[in-house]
Amino acid sequence: MGTEILARRADFGPFSRERLRTAHAPENRYVSGEIIFLLMSLRLLLLLNFAAAAYLTGLIWTVQVVHYPSFGKVSKEAWAAFHAAHTRRMSYVVMAPMVLELGLAIWLAWAGRTALPHGAGWWSLGLVGLVWAATFFIAVPFHNRLEQGYDYIAIDGLTRTNWLRTLAWTARAGLLGWLLI
């Protein structure tokens, strides 16, 4: 009975319906247990990846739509203290989840390399790589420029280029959500 339930949810790679059906035979008891363990582990790994992506997607949309546009409302006199506080506080909220997401994405790409359809684990990891590249090669230089003082051009550039991270995280959350359905 349990095998049939799992078989309906697993139509890809080594977890095909036929393999799960034949794995249920007594002579394949060890293989059956191994397949079910791997399937459950992959599902849990997908859930953990989705949780990290959903958190970071919600955060980046808040930053994109609310936080970065409000930078332009801060007075030049208050800018240095504001930006220092922003940078310090955001690092607590962003860095640990990003590192966790990177680790989970690598694990998913490797663990799901034969089980996930169309290389979805590698696409997911690629989106994380895109986010990291945009963060360190685009957003961080803008923030470094803003650390020197109020600069409306840098604020505008940061807000505009942040769409790349916003869309990449949104796409990753959507991809992982699709894989969980």
N, C-alpha and C positions, 0 to 999 in steps of 0.2 A: 504493500500500500504506500509506504513512504517513498519507495523508488518511483512509483508512478507520479506522485506529486512533484518530485524533483525533476523527473523527465519532462514534464510539461513546461517547466521553467528553464530547462537547459537544452536549447536547440543549436548549440554551437560547439565547434571543436571536439575535443576528446570527451565532452559531456553530452554527446548526442543521445537521442532517445533509444536507439538500438543498442548502443554500448551500455547504457544504464539497465536496459531490459536484460541483456545477456549477463551483465555483472551480478544480477540477482540470483543466478543459478548457484547451487551449493559449491560446485567446484571452483567458482570464482568469488567466494566469500571475501577473501582478502582484497581482491581488486575492487569489489563493490564498496567495502569500507573505505578504501583509499580514495576512490572517486567521490564518494559522498563527503569525506573530510576535505578534499581539495575544493569541491563545489561550495561547501559552507565557508571555507576559508576565503575563497575568492569573493563570495557574496559579502562577507564581513569587510574585506579589504575595499570592495566597491563602496560600501556604506561609509566607511571611514574617510575614503577619498571624497565622497559626495558631501559629507559633513564639513570637511575642511574647505572644499570649494564653495559650498553654500555660504559659510561664514564669511569667507574672503570676498565673495561676490556681493553679498549684502553690504559689507564694509566699503568696498570700492565704489558701489553706486552711491552710498552716502557721501563719500569723499568727492565724487565727481559732480553730483547734483547740488550738494549743500555746502560742503566744506571748502573746496577750492574756489568756487565762485565768491564765497564770503571773504576771501583774502583781500579782494579789492576794496572792501569796506573798512579795513583796518587803517587807522591814521599812520602817517609816516613816523610820527613821534613814538607811537606804541609798537611799531613793527618789530623791532629787535627782540623785545621781551615776548611778544606774541609768537614769533617764528621759533624762538628757542624753546618755548613751552610746547608748541605744536610738535616740533621734531622729537623732543624727549617723550612726550605722551604717546605719540603715534608709534614710536619704536616698540613700546610695550605691547601695543594692540596688534601690530602687524608682523614683526620679525619672527617671533616664535611660531605663529601659525603658518607663515610662509615656509620656514624651514621644515616644519612638520609636513606640510603639503608636498614639498619637494621629495622628502623621504618616502612618503606614501605613494606618490606618483611613480617614482623609480620602482618601488616594490610592485605596484600594480602592472606596470609595463612588463616587468620580468615575469611575474606570476601568471599574467594573463596572455602572454605572448602567443600561446596556441589555442587558448580558450575563448578569448574575446573576438568578436567579429571585426573583420576589416582592419586589423591592427589598432583597434580603439585605444588600447592601453598606451601604445606609442604616440598616438595623436594627442591623448590626454597629457602625456609627459611633454610633448612638443609645445602644447599651450602653456604649461608651467614654465618651460624654458623661455618662451616668448615674454611672459610676464616678468621673469627675472631679468631678462635682457633689457626690456623697456624700463624696468625699475632702476637698474644700475647704470644704464647708458643714456637714459633720457631724464627720468624723474630726479634722480640724485644730483646730476649736474644743475638742473634748474633750482633745486633746493639749496645747493651750495652757492649759487648766484644770489638767491634770496637771503641767504645768511649774511651777505655783505650789506644788505639794506633793502628797503622797499624798491621794487622794480616792477611796474605794471606790465611791461613787455614779458618779463619772466613769468609772472603770474598767469598771463594769458597763454603763454606757450605751455606752461605746466598743465593748465586746464584743458587745452586743446589736445595735447599729446597723451594725456591720461586716458583718452577714449580707447587707445590701443589696449591698455591693461584692463579697462572696464569690459570691453568686448571679448577679450581673450578669457577672462575669468567667467564671464557669462556663458560663453561657448563651452568651456570645460564643465561647468555645472550642468548645462543642458545635456552634454554628451554623457556624463555620468548618470544623470537622471534617466536618460533613455536606456542605458545599459541595465539599470535597476528594474525597469518595467518588465 
